[in-house]
Amino acid sequence: MSRRHHLPARPPATLAARVPDEDGSLVTEYGLLAVLGATITGLAIKWASGGAIWELLGAVLTKAKAIVGA
């Protein structure tokens, strides 16, 4: 009977070796967050420029007057 030589098992791959490089995805995420922030800021400016702030402040003051009975 012939004896077969078995090669030692390969060591398990480390997590870093199995995960692809994520540098590009991090840049993409920051870019998407910047676009989202700019969009929200633009919408807030458009909303505020239409006199909405004065309407909101007036409604809050009216509600406060109603609460205190003035």
Summary of the structure (lengths in Angstrom):
residues: 70
radius of gyration: 31.2
end to end distance: 105.8
largest distance: 105.8
contacts: 95
relative contact order: 0.05
helix: 71%
strand: 0%
